[in-house]
Amino acid sequence: MLNKLLTKLQQKYSKNPLFQKDGFLAPADEKNMPKKIKLPLFRLMFSPFNQILDNGKIFFALIIPTALIICLASTLLGFNYLCAYSPAPSSELFCSNSLLGYLLHSLIKMLVWGYLGIKWYDYVFAGVEFNKKTIFTIDKRCLKFAALLLLFLVLNMLPMLSWWVLYVRVPNPDWRIEMAFFAFVSIGFIMPIVLLRFYYILGYVMRGEKLPCISAAWRKTSGNTIKIFLSFLLILTLGMFIFGNLYTNFRGLVSQISLYNMLMSEYIYDIFASFIYISILNNLNLQYEIISVKEE
């Protein structure tokens, strides 16, 4: 179905390089469609944590400075973790509602996580030697990785946009128009599930490889949606448990806010957020490795 849609779009936008042969949105050749690949559920669920345990030194060497950068950026831009408690807890804590500030904060976080993702791959999966020279080396993969992370973040926010559109619009008296509009807007609600099949292409960016066309990427993970969902669900459930406990434990700091409390609460939050992020990256790398091996 996806391939047929891309074929129609290619016919309409044939001059666009994205739809031309080997372009990211080019339909796959029906005769050479990639085979379906079965992903191992238990490896997807537990291997990401083993990778962190086996590379604890590298993990902390990367997390400590990158989490500190995010911590400082969040606090200075007015998005410190303690701002999550409403109403604003103290005049000593700067909390911002600026959309521009939030976009800048998100951009900084994506850039830092882009660097973190590439360095984690280099040291853990590519066997690059960990030293002062390599840790300060930044290449274009970091920017590409950050851009793709930002794109996935925006696409995952589509359910919120769909909900807002349905909430503010005035219903049309013609039920056919109303049903067609609802069906179109509801696409946003299923977008997070659809994206599960494409996250592994981050593995191509980590390795500096060309991205596969979207139809081929979809085909390669066909039949594995439930397995991918369950593996992510375990990581996200762990994340919810961690962040739920942080939210409860940090509530006591609201009445005694100081510079130390502000920075430490944000810093601890960013360390755990990076832990969840790295766990997801390990999952995606495993998907890529299994798919690439079985393609050969």
C-alpha positions in Angstrom: 0.0 0.0 0.0 2.8 2.4 0.9 4.7 1.5 -2.3 1.6 2.2 -4.4 1.2 5.6 -2.7 4.8 6.5 -3.4 4.5 5.4 -7.0 1.6 7.8 -7.5 3.5 10.6 -5.9 6.6 9.8 -8.0 4.5 10.2 -11.2 3.2 13.6 -10.0 6.6 14.9 -8.7 9.0 13.0 -11.0 11.4 16.0 -11.1 11.9 16.0 -7.4 15.2 14.2 -6.4 13.4 12.7 -3.4 11.2 10.7 -5.7 13.8 9.8 -8.4 15.7 6.5 -8.4 17.3 5.7 -5.1 15.7 8.8 -3.5 14.4 8.6 0.0 10.8 8.8 -1.1 11.3 6.7 -4.2 9.0 3.5 -4.5 10.9 0.3 -4.2 11.3 -2.0 -7.3 8.5 -4.6 -6.9 10.8 -7.3 -8.4 13.6 -6.5 -5.9 11.6 -5.8 -2.8 13.6 -6.6 0.4 12.6 -9.7 2.2 10.7 -9.6 5.5 13.0 -10.1 8.5 12.1 -11.5 11.8 13.5 -9.6 14.8 14.2 -11.5 18.1 11.9 -10.1 20.8 13.9 -10.9 23.9 17.2 -9.6 22.4 15.4 -6.3 21.5 14.0 -6.1 25.1 17.1 -6.8 27.2 20.2 -6.3 25.0 20.0 -2.5 25.2 20.6 -2.6 29.0 23.4 -5.1 28.7 25.2 -2.8 26.3 25.2 0.0 28.9 26.3 -2.4 31.7 29.1 -3.7 29.5 30.3 -0.2 28.7 29.7 1.6 31.9 32.9 3.6 31.8 32.2 5.0 28.3 28.5 5.6 29.3 29.4 7.8 32.3 32.3 9.5 30.4 29.8 10.7 27.8 26.7 11.3 30.0 28.3 13.4 32.7 29.4 16.3 30.4 26.5 16.2 27.9 23.9 16.1 30.7 25.6 19.1 32.3 25.3 21.1 29.0 21.6 20.3 28.8 21.2 21.1 32.5 22.7 24.6 32.1 20.8 25.3 28.9 17.5 24.2 30.5 18.1 26.3 33.6 19.2 29.5 31.7 16.4 29.3 29.1 13.7 28.8 31.8 12.9 25.1 31.4 14.5 23.8 34.6 12.9 20.5 35.8 11.4 22.3 38.9 9.3 24.4 36.5 7.2 21.3 36.0 5.6 22.0 39.4 2.7 24.4 38.9 2.2 27.2 39.8 5.7 28.7 39.5 7.4 27.6 42.7 9.6 30.6 43.5 10.7 34.0 42.2 14.2 32.6 42.5 13.5 30.1 39.7 13.2 31.4 36.2 10.5 29.6 34.3 9.6 30.6 30.7 6.5 30.1 28.5 8.3 31.4 25.4 7.7 29.3 22.3 10.9 30.7 20.8 12.8 29.8 24.0 11.3 26.3 24.0 12.3 25.8 20.3 15.8 26.9 21.1 16.0 24.6 24.1 14.8 21.7 22.0 17.3 22.5 19.3 20.2 22.6 21.8 19.0 19.3 23.3 18.8 17.6 19.9 22.3 18.8 19.0 23.7 17.5 22.2 21.9 14.2 21.8 23.1 14.0 18.2 26.7 14.3 19.4 26.0 11.8 22.2 24.4 9.2 19.8 27.3 9.4 17.3 29.9 9.1 20.0 28.2 6.2 21.7 28.1 4.4 18.4 31.7 5.1 17.6 33.0 3.9 21.0 30.7 1.0 21.6 29.8 -0.4 18.2 32.5 0.9 15.8 35.4 0.3 18.2 36.9 3.8 17.9 39.5 4.4 20.6 38.2 6.5 23.5 40.6 9.5 24.0 40.8 13.3 24.2 41.3 13.6 20.4 38.3 11.5 19.4 35.9 12.8 22.0 36.3 16.4 20.7 36.0 15.4 17.1 32.6 16.4 15.6 31.6 15.5 12.0 28.6 16.0 9.9 27.0 12.8 11.1 26.2 14.6 14.4 24.2 17.3 12.6 22.4 14.8 10.4 21.6 12.7 13.4 20.3 15.7 15.4 18.2 16.8 12.4 16.6 13.3 12.1 15.9 13.2 15.8 14.2 16.6 15.6 12.1 15.4 12.6 11.0 12.3 14.6 10.2 14.6 17.6 8.0 16.8 15.4 6.2 13.8 13.8 5.5 12.3 17.2 3.7 15.6 18.2 1.2 15.1 15.4 -1.4 13.5 17.7 -1.4 16.7 19.8 -2.0 18.7 16.6 -4.8 16.3 15.5 -6.5 16.6 18.9 -6.3 20.4 18.8 -7.7 20.6 15.3 -10.7 18.4 16.3 -11.2 20.3 19.5 -11.4 23.8 17.9 -13.1 23.1 14.6 -16.9 23.5 14.1 -18.5 20.2 12.9 -19.7 20.2 9.3 -23.4 19.3 8.9 -22.6 17.1 5.9 -21.7 13.8 7.5 -19.6 12.7 4.4 -17.4 15.8 4.7 -17.2 15.3 8.4 -16.1 11.6 8.1 -13.5 12.4 5.4 -12.1 15.2 7.5 -12.0 13.0 10.7 -10.3 10.2 8.8 -7.6 12.6 7.5 -7.0 14.3 10.8 -6.9 10.9 12.6 -3.8 9.9 10.7 -1.9 12.0 13.3 -3.0 9.7 16.1 -1.5 6.6 14.5 1.7 8.3 13.5 3.7 7.2 16.6 2.9 3.6 15.8 3.9 4.0 12.2 7.2 5.7 13.1 8.2 2.6 15.1 9.0 0.9 11.8 11.4 3.7 10.8 13.5 4.5 13.8 16.1 2.0 12.9 17.2 4.1 10.0 19.1 6.2 12.6 21.6 3.3 12.4 22.4 4.3 8.8 23.1 7.9 9.9 25.4 6.7 12.7 27.4 4.7 10.2 27.5 7.5 7.6 25.5 5.4 5.1 22.9 6.5 2.6 19.3 6.2 3.9 17.2 3.4 2.3 14.1 4.6 0.5 11.1 4.8 2.7 9.2 1.9 1.1 12.2 -0.4 1.5 12.7 0.7 5.1 9.0 -0.1 5.8 9.2 -3.5 4.1 12.3 -4.6 6.1 10.5 -4.3 9.4 7.2 -5.8 8.1 5.7 -8.2 10.6 7.7 -6.9 13.5 5.6 -3.9 14.7 4.4 -5.7 17.9 7.9 -6.9 18.8 9.3 -3.4 18.3 6.5 -1.9 20.2 7.0 -4.3 23.2 10.7 -3.7 23.3 10.2 0.1 23.4 7.4 -0.4 25.9 9.8 -2.0 28.3 12.2 1.0 28.0 9.4 3.5 28.3 7.8 1.7 31.3 11.2 1.9 33.0 11.4 5.6 32.1 7.9 6.3 33.5 8.9 4.5 36.7 12.1 6.5 37.0 10.6 9.9 36.2 7.5 9.2 38.3 9.7 8.7 41.3 11.8 11.7 40.5 8.7 13.9 40.3 7.5 12.6 43.6 10.9 13.0 45.4 11.7 16.4 44.0 8.4 17.9 45.1 9.9 18.5 48.5 12.5 20.9 46.9 9.7 23.3 45.8 9.6 24.9 49.3 13.4 25.3 49.5 14.6 26.3 46.1 18.3 27.2 45.8 20.8 27.3 43.0 22.1 23.9 44.2 18.6 22.3 44.2 17.8 23.8 40.8 20.9 22.5 39.1 21.0 19.1 40.8 17.4 18.3 40.1 17.8 19.2 36.5 21.1 17.4 36.2 19.8 14.2 37.7 16.8 14.3 35.4 19.0 14.8 32.4 21.3 11.9 33.4 18.3 9.5 33.6 16.8 10.9 30.3 20.1 10.2 28.6 20.1 6.7 30.0 16.7 6.0 28.4 17.9 7.7 25.2 21.0 5.4 25.0 18.8 2.4 25.7 16.6 3.2 22.8 19.7 3.8 20.6 21.0 0.3 21.5 17.6 -1.1 20.5 17.8 0.6 17.1 21.4 -0.5 16.5 20.4 -4.0 17.2 17.6 -3.7 14.7 20.0 -2.3 12.1 22.6 -5.0 12.7 20.1 -7.8 12.3 18.5 -6.3 9.2 21.9 -5.6 7.5 23.3 -9.1 8.2 20.2 -10.8 6.8 20.3 -8.6 3.7 23.7 -9.9 2.7 
